Amino acid sequence: MSDRQSTDRMTLTTLLARVDPYLLLLAGTVALAAILPVRGGGAKLLDAAVFGAVALLFLLYGARLAPRGVLDGLLHWRLQALVFASTYVLFPIVGLILTTALGRWLDPALAVGVMFVCVLPSTVQASIAFTSMAGGNVPAAMCGASLSNLSGMVLTPVLVGLLLSAGGGGFSAKAFENVALQLVLPFILGQAARPFVGTWLLQHKRLTSVVDRGSILLVVYAAFSAGMVAGIWRQVGLLDLLLVLAADLLLLGAVLVANVWASRAAGFSKEDEITIVFCGSKKSMVGGIPMANVLFPGHAIGLIVLPLMLFHQAQLFTCATLAQQYARRLAAARPTNPDRLASSGKAASVRT
């Protein structure tokens, strides 16, 4: 083997070693959904599997988190206010700027779809899963994402009416039922089981990590599979698709940067910063698509939800990378920077 071939192989090996395996799993999941989308009865079984995986995730969170930590997360009003403002104030402002700038080139239905992304609530499971993966304040993330999701049942229709002049919509009893059965009830059961299994779960954190990541992969597969079956990707041209993707990436990037800057300027701990970044930058596709069917009767729903589907994929890939970076930084800081740990002790304590 020549020296050049050896060098090329070493370079390729080095590059592969730097690639996050979880990002490869995400990419593989998207590819699998594109090649083998689930249809008919299989789609119903997949939806049930997603429901069960998320419920299991919250059961484990309930069993791991001390009740005092949950209360502290709920009462952390400065953090909750910042997450809320990011979701329902910052996003719409950035969205208006982007859709105005791209208005000449973007299809009107797709522009409505970009703004629709901006007024949706945060996604609960992904926000909490990424916060947990990154080492953030999980109780605060759970409270913030859940409050955002419940508030969105009222605020999203109101903001759609104000910003998009779309009629219809309102409180969704089905959405409330899903939140109660999929998130709240499992968490309460986990809290009840905590005295019996809490210590064991804290000693086997890998189990929660597997459920965290596995639930996200399952949600990605189900979402992308549904898009393939609906034929959404064939309804737009390549230029339209690229413009929407660019708008989504600019939107996500602007909000992420703003949340990092705001949390640091306000003096939050690194754990709280992680929570703000992940809870304040997510948008719920699971709740968004049913809302679109109610809020935009008679409209081109496929085109309106396309920006949401692209944003959903972008936020998962981007936040998976950020979560890994945060986790590595916290792991590196713990043994060498005790002063920093002491300053964030309160946030760390509520996670356990």
C-alpha positions in Angstrom: 0.0 0.0 0.0 1.3 3.4 -1.0 1.9 6.2 1.5 -0.9 8.2 -0.1 -3.4 5.4 0.1 -2.4 4.9 3.7 -2.9 8.6 4.4 -6.3 8.7 2.7 -7.4 5.7 4.7 -6.3 7.3 7.9 -8.1 10.5 7.0 -11.3 8.6 6.3 -11.0 6.7 9.5 -10.4 9.9 11.4 -13.5 11.6 9.9 -15.7 8.6 10.6 -14.5 8.5 14.2 -15.6 12.1 14.6 -19.1 11.4 13.3 -21.7 11.1 16.1 -23.1 7.5 15.8 -26.5 8.9 16.8 -26.6 11.2 13.9 -25.9 8.2 11.6 -28.8 6.4 13.3 -31.0 9.4 12.6 -29.9 9.5 8.9 -30.4 5.8 8.6 -33.9 6.1 10.1 -34.9 8.8 7.6 -33.5 6.6 4.7 -35.4 3.6 6.0 -38.7 5.6 6.1 -38.1 6.8 2.6 -37.5 3.3 1.3 -39.9 1.4 3.4 -42.7 3.8 4.6 -45.4 2.2 6.7 -48.9 2.1 5.3 -52.4 1.1 6.4 -52.6 -1.1 9.4 -48.9 -1.0 9.9 -49.1 2.8 10.3 -51.6 2.4 13.1 -49.3 -0.1 14.8 -46.4 2.3 14.4 -48.5 5.1 16.0 -49.3 2.9 18.9 -45.6 2.0 19.3 -44.7 5.7 19.3 -47.4 6.4 21.9 -46.1 3.5 24.1 -42.4 4.6 23.7 -43.2 8.2 24.8 -45.3 7.0 27.7 -42.5 4.7 28.8 -40.1 7.6 28.6 -42.2 9.7 31.0 -42.8 6.8 33.3 -39.0 6.5 33.7 -38.7 10.2 34.2 -41.3 10.1 36.9 -39.5 7.2 38.6 -36.1 9.0 38.5 -37.1 12.6 39.5 -37.6 13.6 43.1 -40.9 15.4 43.8 -39.0 18.4 45.2 -37.1 18.6 41.9 -40.3 18.7 39.9 -41.7 21.5 42.2 -38.4 23.5 41.8 -38.6 23.2 38.1 -42.2 24.5 38.0 -41.3 27.4 40.3 -38.3 28.3 38.2 -40.3 31.2 36.8 -37.4 33.1 35.1 -36.5 30.0 33.0 -40.1 29.2 32.2 -40.8 32.8 31.2 -37.8 32.8 28.8 -38.9 29.5 27.2 -42.4 30.8 26.8 -41.3 34.0 25.2 -39.0 32.1 22.8 -41.9 29.9 21.7 -44.6 32.4 21.3 -42.9 35.8 20.8 -39.4 35.3 19.3 -40.4 32.6 16.8 -43.3 34.7 15.3 -41.1 37.8 15.0 -38.3 35.9 13.2 -40.9 34.2 11.1 -42.5 37.4 10.0 -39.1 38.8 9.0 -38.2 35.7 7.0 -41.5 35.3 5.2 -41.5 39.0 4.3 -37.9 38.7 2.9 -38.7 35.6 0.9 -42.3 36.6 -0.1 -41.4 37.3 -3.7 -40.1 33.8 -4.3 -42.0 31.6 -1.8 -45.3 30.0 -2.7 -48.0 31.6 -0.5 -49.1 28.3 0.9 -45.5 27.5 1.9 -45.1 31.0 3.4 -48.2 30.3 5.5 -46.6 27.0 6.5 -43.5 28.7 7.7 -45.5 31.1 9.9 -47.6 28.2 11.1 -44.4 26.6 12.4 -43.6 29.8 14.4 -46.9 29.8 16.3 -46.9 26.1 17.3 -46.1 24.9 20.9 -42.9 23.2 21.9 -42.7 19.4 21.4 -42.6 17.8 24.8 -40.8 14.5 24.4 -38.0 15.7 22.2 -37.3 18.8 24.4 -37.0 16.7 27.5 -35.1 13.8 25.8 -32.5 16.2 24.4 -32.3 18.1 27.7 -31.6 14.8 29.5 -29.0 13.7 26.9 -27.2 17.0 27.3 -27.2 17.0 31.1 -29.6 19.8 31.5 -32.3 20.6 34.1 -34.8 17.9 33.3 -37.6 18.9 35.8 -37.6 22.4 34.5 -37.7 21.1 30.9 -40.6 18.8 31.7 -42.6 21.7 33.2 -41.6 24.2 30.5 -42.3 22.0 27.6 -45.6 20.7 29.1 -46.8 24.2 29.9 -45.9 25.3 26.4 -47.8 22.4 24.8 -50.9 22.9 26.9 -50.9 26.7 26.3 -50.6 26.1 22.6 -54.1 24.6 22.5 -55.4 28.1 23.0 -52.5 30.4 21.9 -51.8 28.7 18.5 -55.3 29.3 17.2 -55.3 32.8 18.5 -51.9 33.6 16.9 -53.0 31.9 13.6 -56.0 34.2 13.6 -53.9 37.3 14.3 -51.0 36.6 12.0 -52.5 34.5 9.2 -56.1 35.5 9.1 -57.2 31.9 9.1 -60.6 31.0 10.5 -61.6 28.1 12.6 -59.7 26.2 15.3 -59.9 26.3 19.0 -59.3 24.1 22.0 -58.7 20.5 21.2 -60.1 18.1 23.7 -58.4 15.2 21.9 -55.0 16.9 22.2 -55.6 17.4 25.9 -56.5 13.8 26.3 -53.4 12.7 24.5 -51.2 14.9 26.7 -52.9 13.5 29.8 -52.7 9.8 28.8 -49.3 9.9 27.1 -47.3 12.2 29.4 -49.1 13.2 32.7 -50.5 9.8 33.7 -47.2 7.8 33.1 -45.2 10.5 34.9 -47.6 10.3 38.0 -47.3 6.5 37.9 -43.5 6.8 37.8 -43.6 9.2 40.8 -45.7 6.6 42.7 -43.2 3.8 41.8 -40.2 6.0 42.6 -39.7 4.7 46.2 -39.4 1.2 44.9 -37.4 1.6 41.6 -35.9 5.1 41.8 -32.5 4.1 43.2 -32.2 1.2 40.8 -32.9 3.5 37.8 -30.3 6.1 38.9 -27.8 3.3 39.0 -28.8 2.2 35.5 -28.9 5.5 33.6 -28.2 3.7 30.3 -31.8 2.4 30.3 -33.2 5.9 30.3 -30.7 7.0 27.7 -31.7 4.1 25.4 -35.4 5.0 25.8 -34.6 8.7 25.2 -32.8 8.1 21.9 -35.0 5.2 20.8 -38.2 7.3 21.2 -36.8 10.1 19.1 -35.8 7.6 16.3 -39.3 6.1 16.4 -40.9 9.5 16.1 -38.6 10.4 13.2 -39.5 7.2 11.4 -43.2 7.6 11.9 -43.2 11.3 10.8 -41.1 10.8 7.7 -43.0 7.7 6.8 -46.3 9.5 7.0 -44.9 12.3 4.7 -43.8 9.7 2.1 -47.2 8.0 2.1 -49.0 11.4 1.8 -46.8 12.3 -1.2 -46.0 15.7 0.3 -42.4 15.6 -1.1 -43.8 15.4 -4.7 -46.1 18.4 -4.5 -43.3 21.1 -4.7 -40.4 21.9 -7.0 -36.8 21.7 -6.1 -36.5 25.5 -5.8 -39.5 25.7 -3.5 -38.1 22.9 -1.3 -34.7 24.5 -1.0 -36.3 27.9 -0.1 -38.4 26.3 2.6 -35.4 24.4 4.0 -33.3 27.6 4.0 -36.1 29.4 5.8 -36.4 26.6 8.4 -32.7 26.5 9.0 -32.4 30.3 9.4 -35.4 30.3 11.7 -33.9 27.5 13.9 -30.4 29.0 13.9 -31.7 32.5 14.9 -33.7 31.1 17.8 -30.9 28.8 19.0 -28.4 31.7 19.0 -30.9 34.1 20.7 -31.7 31.5 23.4 -28.0 30.9 24.1 -27.3 34.6 24.3 -30.3 35.4 26.4 -29.7 32.6 28.9 -26.0 33.6 29.4 -26.8 37.3 29.6 -29.4 36.5 32.3 -26.8 34.5 34.3 -28.4 31.1 34.1 -26.4 28.0 35.0 -25.2 25.7 32.2 -27.9 23.2 33.1 -30.6 25.8 32.8 -29.1 27.1 29.6 -29.4 23.7 28.1 -33.1 23.6 29.1 -33.8 27.0 27.6 -32.0 26.1 24.4 -33.8 22.8 23.8 -37.3 23.7 25.1 -37.3 27.2 23.5 -36.3 26.0 20.0 -38.7 23.0 19.4 -41.9 22.9 17.5 -44.4 20.1 17.8 -45.2 18.2 14.5 -47.3 15.7 16.4 -49.6 18.4 17.5 -49.1 20.7 14.6 -50.5 18.5 11.8 -53.8 17.8 13.5 -54.1 21.5 14.3 -53.5 22.4 10.6 -56.4 20.2 9.6 -58.7 22.2 12.0 -57.2 25.7 11.4 -57.0 25.6 7.6 -60.1 23.9 6.3 -60.2 23.8 2.6 -56.6 24.8 2.2 -53.6 22.9 0.7 -52.8 21.2 3.9 -49.9 19.2 2.4 -48.1 22.4 1.4 -48.9 24.1 4.7 -47.4 21.3 6.8 -44.4 20.7 4.6 -42.3 23.5 6.3 -43.2 21.9 9.6 -42.0 18.5 8.5 -38.7 19.9 7.3 -38.3 21.9 10.5 -39.0 18.8 12.5 -36.2 16.9 10.8 -33.8 19.9 11.1 -34.4 20.4 14.8 -33.8 16.8 15.6 -30.5 16.6 13.7 -29.3 19.9 15.0 -30.3 19.3 18.6 -28.8 15.8 18.6 -25.4 17.4 17.7 -25.8 20.2 20.3 -26.8 17.7 23.0 -23.7 15.6 22.4 -21.5 18.8 22.6 -23.1 20.0 25.8 -22.8 16.5 27.4 -19.1 16.4 26.5 -18.4 19.9 27.9 -20.2 19.1 31.1 -18.4 15.8 31.5 -15.0 17.6 30.9 -15.9 20.3 33.4 -16.9 18.1 36.3 -13.6 16.8 37.4 -11.6 19.9 36.7 -13.8 22.9 37.6 -15.3 22.4 41.0 -16.2 26.1 41.4 -18.4 26.0 38.3 -20.1 22.9 39.6 -20.7 24.6 42.9 -22.4 27.5 41.2 -24.7 25.1 39.3 -25.3 22.8 42.2 -28.9 23.8 42.6 -29.8 22.9 39.0 -27.9 19.7 39.3 -29.7 18.7 42.5 -33.1 19.1 40.9 -32.3 16.5 38.3 -31.8 13.8 40.9 
